[in-house]
Amino acid sequence: MAAKQNNKIFLVELIREYPDLIWQRNDNGQTIFHIAVANRNGDVYNLVNGIGSMKDFITSITDKEGNNILHMVGKIPEKICYKDSEVTSYEVLWEYFWYEDVKRTLPESSREVKNNNGYTPLEVFTYTHREPVSQSAKWIYDTIGQSMVLAALVCTIGFSIAYSLPGGSDQDTGLPLFRRSKPFIAFIILDSASFLVSGICMLAFLSIVLSRFEKRQEIIIQRWMTAQQALMLSLATLHIAVYNHGNC
């Protein structure tokens, strides 16, 4: 129950008094680390990193169904019971990252172990997450058009304000009059960064559209999240650039 509820403090004190409890199993043959992984409780699962050389033995334990700890990532707990209207790309990608985090703690020999049904951990994860991944990818494709329009708008604004230099230019030399002003320098740098990043965003969104038939759709979700973060960065830099434009 403590592992299921992510009660790390209680477990630390208990294991400190009774170290052999890390080997104890429930009726299904699962250790506290199986339970922690299945319920996405990272604080409890990270205790496995503090047991030294025994870690590889603990993480290799299988339950009565032949599932090791990595198989448990494929079991979606009740608290993450996906519904079509609630699935977001961030939730699906978090699940993928959780799988990768647990995978890194296991020895190579345990990552491809098959359970009693003949499935590897990756096969179990892919099967149980097929619906939320599909729903998330569909939502991405439905909204990517608006994201590309916004990226193009930021790119256009950044390009246009670059030609309306504050203070104008020297008629003799053609150089900006405020070229030695710190706000002007900040404006040029930020506007250039916004223009460049928004252009990269459009290319990133276009690559997602062209990779519609990518088999590993979690890669598409990861690309989309990266592109969205870059788009937010371009918006922020454009906003600051416009602010510095007014202060020149």
N, C-alpha and C positions, 0 to 999 in steps of 0.2 A: 504493500500500500504506500509506503514511503517513496519507493522508486517510481511508482505510478504518479504520485502527486508532486514529484520533484522536490521532496523534503531532504535536501542535501545535508543540512546541519545535523538532523537526527541520524542519518546514515553514517556520517563521519564519526560521530560519537559512539555509535553502536559498533561499527567495524573496528574502531580503536580498542574497544573492550573485548570484542570477540572477532578477531581477524578471519577465522574460518567461515564466517557467514558469507563471504564473497563467493564461496563454492556451493552454498546452499541453493536448492532449486525448488520451484513450486510444483504443483501437481502436473503441470505440462512439461516439466523438465527445463524450465527457464530460470536463469539467474536474474539478479537485480539489474544487470546490465542489459539483458534481453528486454526486460520490462521498460527500462529507461529509454532505450532506442525506439521501441515500438510506440511509446507515448511522446516522443520528441523532446525528452527532458535532458538537454545537453549538460546541465550542471551536475546531474547524477552520473551521466555517462562519462564525463571527464575525469571522474574518480579513477577510472581504469588506467589513466596515465600515471597515477601515483603508486601503483602496486609493483613497479619495477619489472623484473624478469618474468613475473607470472602473467604479465599482460597477454602474451601470445597464447598461453594456455587457456586463459579465461575467454578471450575473444573467439577461440576455436571451438568452444563448447556448443553442441547442437541440442535442440530440444527433442521431444518425442516424435516430432514430424520431420526431423532432420534439418531444421532451420538453424543456421548460425545467426550471429548478431546482425550481419548485413542483410540476411533475408528479412529480418524484422522491420527494416526500413520500408519494405514493400507493403506492410500491414498498416493500413490507414486507420488510426484510432478514431473513436467517436467524437472527440473534441475537434477533429478536422474532417468532419463528415461533409464532403463536398456536395453542393447543390448547383445546378446549372447557373442559377442567377447570382451565385456567390463566389464562383471561382474567379480568381484574378491571376494575372501573369506573375505577380510577385509571390503569391502563395505557391504556385507550381514551381517556380524557380527556387524558392526556399527549400522545397522538398528535394529538389535535385542537388542543391548544395549540401543538404543534410546527408544524403546518400554518399556524396563524395567525401565529406568529413569523416563519416564512419568507416568508409572504405580505406582511408589512409591509415587508420589505426590497426587494421588487420594485416597479418602476414600474407604474402603473395599466394601461398597455398590455400588460404581460406576464402579468397575472393571469387573463385570459380567453383566452389563446392556445390554439388547438387543436393537438394533435399529429397525426401522420400518419394515425392512426385516427379522427380527428375528435372527440377528447375533450378537454375543458378540464381543468385541474388538479383542480378540485373534483369533477368527474365521475369522474376516476380515483381520487381519494381515497375518495369515497363507495362506489364499486364494490368496491375492494379491502378496505375496512373493514366491509363490510355484515355479515359473519358475526360478527366480534368485538363489534361494536356491538349486534347482535341478542342475542347471548349475554349481554352485560353488562346490557342492559336487562331481559332475562328474569330474571336473578339479582336485580336491583333490585326488581322487582315481587314476587318470591318472598320477599324479606326485609323489605319495607317495613312489613308488618304488625307484626313484632317491634319495629321502630324506633318506630312510632306508640304501641305499648303502653309502651315505655320512656319516651317523651316524656310520655305521660299520667301515668305513675307519678311522674316528677320534678315535674310540674305539681301533682299531688295532694299530694305531700309538702311542697312549697314553700308551698302554700296552708294546709295543716294546721298546720305549725310556726309560721306567722305568728300564729296565735291562741293559741299557748302561749308567751307572752312570758316571758322569764327574769326572775325576781324579782317578777312580777305587776304589778298596777297600784295606784296610790294610791286608797284607798276614797273619798276626798273629791272629788278632781279627775278620777279615771279615767285619769290619765296614767301611762305606764310609770315605775316607780321608777328604772330604770337608763337613763333617756333621755339622760343626760349622759355615759354611759360610752362610751368609744371602741369597745370590742368590741360593745356593743349597737348602736351606729350602723352599724358594719360588718355586723353580722348583718342588720339591716333592709335595707340597700342590696343586699347579696348575695342575700338571700332573694327580694327583689323582682325582681332581675335574673334569677335562676334561673327564677322563675315566669313572667316575661314571655317569656324566650327559649324555654322549653319549650313555651309556648303557640304561639309563632310557628313552632316546629318542627312541631307537629301540623298547622298550616295548610299549611306547606310540603310535608309528606308527602302531605297530602290533595290538594294541587294537582297533585302528580306522578301520583297515581292518576287524577285527572280528565283529565290530559293524556296518557293511555295511547296515543292515536292521533296524537300529535304526530309529524310526518314527520321532523323533524330530531331524532333520538333522542339526539344528543350534548348537546342542550339539557337533556333529561331527566336525563342522567348528571351534568351540571354542577349542576342543581338539587339532585339527591340528595346530591352531595358537600358542597354548601353547607349543606344541612339536617343532614347528619351532623356537620359541624364545629360547627354551632350547638348540636346536642344534646350534644356533648362539652363545650362551654363551659357549658351549663346544669348538667351533672353536676358540673363542677369548682366552679362558684360555689355550688351546693347543698352540696357537701362542706365548703367553707370556711365557709359560713353556719352549718352544724351545729357546726363546730368553735368558731366564735365564740359560738354559743348556749351551749356548755358553759363558756366562759370568762367569761361575764357575771357 
